[in-house]
Amino acid sequence: MSAGKRYVVINPTFSGMGRGGYRTHRAWPLAHWATLIRRMHEERGLTCAINAMDGEAEFVSELSGLPGTISLAGADLKALLGT
């Protein structure tokens, strides 16, 4: 991540994601996340940092391939922020 660049962090995964049937009805479809990412990038010039745990990287891979994104899947957020 570059200092001075504008980012928005999104978290398209949800707690209990690995548990079959657990609140899956509450998950926002990936297509909706993709639309949000495109609009924030094209209309606002924002880069979307996609937050996910290591085990969720495959789930968010479709999103992290979109223009204007970086993947934070499995990243140590404290290290990224320098805290």
Residue frames as qw, qx, qy, qz and C-alpha x, y, z in Angstrom:
[[0.000, 0.891, 0.453, 0.000, 0.00, 0.00, 0.00],
 [0.448, 0.339, 0.009, 0.827, 1.33, 3.44, -0.91],
 [0.183, -0.534, -0.404, 0.720, 1.25, 6.44, 1.37],
 [0.118, 0.377, -0.117, -0.911, -0.93, 9.23, 0.05],
 [0.265, -0.083, -0.770, -0.574, -3.05, 6.95, -2.10],
 [0.575, -0.118, 0.250, -0.770, -6.77, 6.71, -1.32],
 [0.253, 0.010, -0.964, -0.079, -8.02, 3.26, -0.34],
 [0.702, -0.259, 0.135, -0.650, -11.21, 1.74, 0.91],
 [0.011, -0.214, 0.970, -0.115, -11.03, -1.61, 2.69],
 [0.761, -0.073, -0.167, -0.623, -13.82, -4.06, 2.02],
 [0.240, -0.235, 0.916, -0.218, -14.50, -7.38, 3.68],
 [0.626, 0.080, -0.414, -0.656, -16.67, -9.54, 1.39],
 [0.478, -0.051, -0.873, 0.084, -16.42, -12.60, 3.62],
 [0.561, -0.550, 0.019, -0.619, -18.43, -13.24, 6.76],
 [0.285, -0.387, 0.796, -0.368, -18.05, -15.05, 10.05],
 [0.706, 0.087, 0.640, -0.290, -18.97, -18.69, 9.81],
 [0.527, 0.584, -0.377, -0.489, -18.13, -18.79, 6.12],
 [0.208, 0.361, -0.906, -0.078, -16.46, -22.17, 6.46],
 [0.324, 0.119, 0.851, -0.396, -19.47, -23.71, 8.15],
 [0.051, -0.208, -0.790, -0.574, -21.84, -25.11, 5.54],
 [0.243, -0.636, -0.666, -0.306, -25.23, -23.40, 5.58],
 [0.382, -0.552, -0.426, 0.607, -24.30, -21.05, 8.41],
 [0.055, 0.792, 0.181, -0.580, -25.95, -17.73, 7.61],
 [0.408, 0.014, 0.584, 0.702, -25.03, -18.08, 3.95],
 [0.150, 0.757, 0.593, 0.228, -28.30, -16.33, 3.12],
 [0.211, -0.918, -0.122, 0.312, -26.80, -13.18, 4.66],
 [0.525, -0.278, 0.399, 0.698, -23.79, -13.07, 2.36],
 [0.372, 0.756, -0.049, -0.537, -23.82, -10.40, -0.33],
 [0.885, 0.357, 0.255, 0.154, -23.30, -12.01, -3.77],
 [0.585, -0.277, 0.298, 0.702, -19.84, -11.57, -5.32],
 [0.314, 0.550, 0.483, 0.604, -21.44, -9.85, -8.33],
 [0.210, -0.938, -0.256, -0.102, -22.67, -7.08, -5.99],
 [0.582, -0.642, 0.166, 0.471, -19.18, -6.68, -4.52],
 [0.558, 0.123, 0.458, 0.681, -17.74, -6.52, -8.05],
 [0.117, 0.797, 0.408, 0.430, -20.19, -3.75, -9.00],
 [0.404, -0.903, -0.081, 0.125, -19.31, -1.79, -5.86],
 [0.646, -0.382, 0.301, 0.588, -15.57, -2.16, -6.53],
 [0.446, 0.402, 0.471, 0.645, -15.91, -1.04, -10.17],
 [0.043, -0.893, -0.332, -0.302, -17.97, 1.99, -9.22],
 [0.503, -0.818, 0.031, 0.278, -15.66, 3.10, -6.41],
 [0.615, -0.202, 0.394, 0.653, -12.67, 2.77, -8.73],
 [0.333, 0.455, 0.519, 0.642, -14.23, 4.36, -11.84],
 [0.116, -0.850, -0.368, -0.360, -16.33, 7.06, -10.17],
 [0.469, -0.882, 0.030, -0.011, -14.20, 7.95, -7.15],
 [0.455, 0.703, -0.493, 0.238, -10.69, 6.87, -8.12],
 [0.595, -0.571, 0.485, -0.293, -10.42, 4.65, -5.05],
 [0.442, 0.298, -0.846, -0.022, -8.39, 1.48, -4.78],
 [0.828, -0.370, -0.013, -0.421, -10.25, -1.30, -3.01],
 [0.077, 0.421, -0.869, 0.250, -8.18, -3.32, -0.56],
 [0.808, -0.184, -0.382, -0.410, -9.94, -6.66, -0.20],
 [0.263, -0.480, 0.715, -0.435, -9.62, -8.04, 3.31],
 [0.922, -0.057, -0.244, -0.296, -9.87, -11.79, 3.86],
 [0.650, -0.535, 0.540, -0.020, -8.25, -14.52, 5.90],
 [0.091, -0.422, 0.836, 0.340, -5.82, -17.01, 4.32],
 [0.317, 0.192, 0.929, -0.001, -8.53, -19.63, 3.92],
 [0.387, 0.728, 0.448, -0.347, -10.81, -17.16, 2.13],
 [0.111, -0.532, 0.452, 0.708, -8.32, -16.13, -0.57],
 [0.165, 0.142, 0.861, 0.460, -9.86, -18.42, -3.18],
 [0.105, 0.708, 0.678, -0.165, -13.33, -17.07, -2.44],
 [0.037, 0.887, 0.089, -0.452, -12.23, -13.46, -3.07],
 [0.493, -0.201, 0.546, 0.647, -9.87, -14.23, -5.98],
 [0.314, 0.629, 0.604, 0.375, -12.53, -13.23, -8.52],
 [0.094, -0.973, -0.205, 0.045, -12.71, -9.80, -6.91],
 [0.471, -0.701, 0.272, 0.461, -8.99, -9.30, -6.41],
 [0.547, 0.113, 0.570, 0.602, -8.48, -9.68, -10.17],
 [0.216, 0.875, 0.420, 0.108, -10.58, -6.60, -10.92],
 [0.391, 0.498, -0.066, 0.771, -8.90, -3.29, -11.87],
 [0.215, -0.648, 0.146, -0.716, -8.38, -1.01, -8.91],
 [0.848, -0.487, -0.039, -0.204, -7.96, -3.73, -6.29],
 [0.242, 0.507, -0.779, 0.279, -5.28, -5.15, -4.07],
 [0.814, -0.305, -0.474, -0.144, -5.67, -8.30, -2.04],
 [0.205, -0.619, 0.566, -0.505, -5.03, -8.31, 1.68],
 [0.932, -0.152, -0.219, -0.243, -5.98, -11.99, 1.95],
 [0.902, -0.177, -0.243, 0.309, -3.94, -13.45, 4.76],
 [0.347, 0.581, -0.235, 0.698, -2.05, -10.20, 5.34],
 [0.461, -0.433, -0.517, 0.577, -1.05, -9.05, 8.80],
 [0.053, 0.877, 0.325, 0.349, -2.99, -5.78, 8.99],
 [0.480, -0.838, 0.029, 0.258, -0.91, -4.49, 11.90],
 [0.622, -0.209, 0.391, 0.646, 2.24, -4.95, 9.81],
 [0.349, 0.577, 0.485, 0.557, 0.63, -3.22, 6.82],
 [0.154, -0.932, -0.225, -0.241, -0.33, -0.25, 8.98],
 [0.434, 0.478, -0.428, 0.632, 3.02, -0.16, 10.73],
 [0.500, -0.622, 0.201, -0.569, 1.53, -0.57, 14.21]]
